[in-house]
Amino acid sequence: MFTKSSLRILKKRWDLTTSRVLTMDFVEGGQINDLEYINKNGLDRFEIADKLGKLYSRMIFIYGFVHSDPHPGNILLKKAEDGSCEIVLLDHGLYATLSKDLRVEYSQLWLSILNKDKQGMKTHSRNLGIEGDIYGLFACMISGRTWDSLMEGITRKKPSLKEKKIMQDILPTVLPKINEILECVNRQMILIFKTNDLMRGIEYTLNTSNRMASFKVMSCCCIRSVYGDKMDKARSIIDKLKIVATQYWLLFKINIYYAFLTINEVYRNTVSRNLCLYTQN
């Protein structure tokens, strides 16, 4: 699932394990929200967020086997020998095993959200058990963004304090609808909600919520999930070749699109910084 230098799962120590006590390796490190440890060891917050995002995108969209309790106490950071960040995942007592149908539908829903596709959101929300007009609220719950932001494009519009306040203000009025949604979806989706919230909390602490790389990784994983399912259903060699070609074309377009967004953002930041220096002089 991940490179050895990026992810570490502790091994069981059978020689020290009894019928009552399970003993695992001991490892030193800092909690993922320990900014003092991160700064002291010269770890890159964005590298941490990117590696964690890749790990969970692959678990959710590709493998369908998700560690569903990623609170800071269950994720340690350790500086690797090459100076990069190693993620140590602890406490494997709560996992969500996603059915293939749910995983593919959830991937389709995320692609619809990223593409501002209202009909796609409605269709795939319905396939996940959400009927009627509350599909919009369902999409907002999954993405953690307002409906206006979804329609403007969350790959372009970054979260802001104003948007956060809007969400806090409308929360009391939509609580009954949120409860209705939670009653409609199955337990797998509820664990995904929990995982998403914990991940957003970690990104907020690391101050990495505005990075575009997370959407690129998520988009690529969603496409691999959807087209992997199509490949499994394809009957002829020709159909499979078409599916592979389409998948790689979409992945290529995503890389070009996010490269453009990155260059555009760097350009705007440079212009803004130069204007500030000019006005100061």
N, C-alpha and C positions, 0 to 999 in steps of 0.2 A: 504493500500500500504506500510505503514511503521509503526514502533512502535511510540507510542505517545511521548516517550521521545526523539525521534530522529528528527521528522519532525513536524513543526507547521505551520498551515495555519490560517491566521487571520480571525476572525469572523466578519461578517457585523453587524454594529450597526444601526438597523432599527430605533431606537428612535432618532438618530441623522442624519438620512439620508433624503434627500429631492429629488425632481425630477431632481435637478441639481447637487447635491453633494452626493457622496457615501462615507460614513464614516465607517472605519474599526477599529479594535483594535489598540491600540498603544503598540509597543513593543520596548524595548531598545536592542541594540546589536551592533556588528561591521560588516562591510562588509567582505565578504569571502576572499578578497585579502588584508585585513588590518592586516599585519603581526605584527604590534605593539600591536594591540588589542589581537591577538591570543597569543602572547608571554606573555603579561601582565596578561591574564586570565588563563595561563597555559593550553591552549588547544593543543591537539595533531594534527599536520598537517596531519598526515597519517590517523588518525581517521576521520578527516573532509573529506579528499579525498575519503576514503572508503565509507562513508555514502552517499556522493553526487553521487559517481559512482553507488552504489546500487540503489539509488533513480531513476536515469536516465536510468539505464539498465532495471529496471522494467517498467518504463513508456514507453520506446521505444519497448522493445522486448515482454513484456507480456501483458500490458494493452493497448498499442496503443493510448495513450492520453498523449501528451508530451508538457510540458511547454517549449515554443520555444524561450524564451528571457532570458536565464540564465546569463546575464552579472552581474558583481559583485554588482552593485547597487540593483539588484533584489533578492540577496541571503544574508541574515543576519545570523550571528552566535551568539548564546547565550549560556552561560554556564548553564547547567542544575544543579539541586540541588545535584545530585550525582557526579558532577564534569565532566560529559561527555559533549559532544558538541550537541547542539540542532540547527537544520537548520530551518530557517524561510524563506519560499518561498513567495516572493512578486510579485505584478503586474501580474495578471492572464488574461491579455487582449489578449495574443497571444498564442494559443495552436494549435498543429498539431494533427488532428484526423486521425490516420493511418488506412487504410483498412486492413482487416485481411490478404488478399493476399500479400499486400506489407510488412506487418510486418513479415510474415512467410518467404517470399523470402529474406528480408533483414537479418533475423536471419540466414538463410541458407548461405547467402553470407559471413557473419561474421565467421561462422563456417569453411567455405572453406578457408578464409584468415588465420584463426588461425591454420588450418591444412595444410597449404601450398598446397592446392588442386587447381591447375591451371584450370583443367576442370570444377570443381565446381564453381570457380570464374567466368569463362566464361559463364556457363549455367545460373547462377542466376543473373549475370549482364544483360544478354540478356532478362531475364524475367522481369527485372526492366527497360527495354527500351534501354539498351546500346548494340549496335550491333558491331561486328567486333573486331579488335585487341585493341581498346581503352578500353577494359574491364580491362586491367592491370592498366591504368591510373586511372580508376574509383575506383579500389581497393585501389590504393595509396591515392587518395583523401579521401576516407572513413577512412582509417587507420591512415593517416598522416605520413606514412613511405615510404621509397623508395622501388622500386621493388626488389632490391637485398636483402633488409632486410626481405621482405615478403617471399622470397624464402629460406632464411636462417632460418626463424622462428622468428616472433616478440615476441613470448613468451620466447625465449631464448636470443635474441639479443636486448639489451636495446638501446634506442635512444642516439645518441652522437652528439657532436658539428660538427664532420666531416659529419655526415649524414645530419644534418640541413643545412650545407653550400652547400652540393650537391643539396639539394632540392631548395635552394635559387638560385643556379647557373642555374639550368635547367628550372626554372619557366618561364622565358621569351619565351623559345622555345616551351613550351607546352601550352601556354595560348590559342591559337586558338582551340586546342583539348579540353581544359577545358570548353571553351565557347560552343563547340559542345555538350559536355556531359550535361551541364546545360540546353541546349535547348531540350535535349531528355527526361530528367527525369521530373516527375510531381512536383507540388508545395510541396507536402508532403516531397519528398526527399530533396528539396532545404532547407526546414526548418530543416531537420535532419542535413544537411551539416552545417548550421549556428549553430545549437546546439552543434555539435561535435567540431567546431572551438572554440566556447566560453568555452566549458568544458576543452579543451586542454590548452587554455590560463590561466584558473584558476589553473590547475595542474602545469603549468610552473611557475606561481607566487608562489605557495605553495612549489615548488621544490619537487614534488611527482610524476613526470612523469615516473620514472623508476620502480615504484612498480608493482609487478607481480599480486597482489590481484585483480587488475582491470580486468585482462584477465580471472581470475577464475570466478568472478561474472558474467562477460559478457557471458562466455561459458555456465554457468549453466542456465542463463536466455534464451539464444538462444535455448538450448536443450528443456527447458520447453515450449517455444513457438512452436517449430517444432513438438514435440511429443504431445503437446496439440491439435494441428491441426489434427494430425494423429488419435488421440483419437476421435475427433469429427466426423471423416469420417469412423471410424471402425463400422462394422455392427454386429459383433458377440461378445459374451463375451470372447471367446478364443482369438480373434484378440486384444481385449482391454487389456487382461491380458499380451499378448506378448508385446504390446506397453509399458505398464507400467513397465514390467520387463526390457526391453531394455533401457528405460529412466533412471531407477534407476541404472542400470549397468554402463551406460555412466557417470552419475553424480558421481558414486563411483570412476570410473577410473580417472575422472578429479580431484577429491579431492586427490587421491593418487599421481597423476602426479605433482600437484602443491606443495604438501607436499615434494616430492622428490626435486623439484627445489628449494624450500625454504631451505631445509637442505643442499643441494649442495652449495647454495650461502653463507650460514652462514659458512660452512666449508672452502670455498675458501677465504672468508674475514678474517677468523681466521688465516689461514695459511699465508696470505699476511701480516697481522698485525704482526704476530710473526716473519716473515722474516725481516720486517722493524726494529723491536726491536733488532733482532739478529745482523743485519748489523750496527746498531747504537752503539751497545756495542762492 
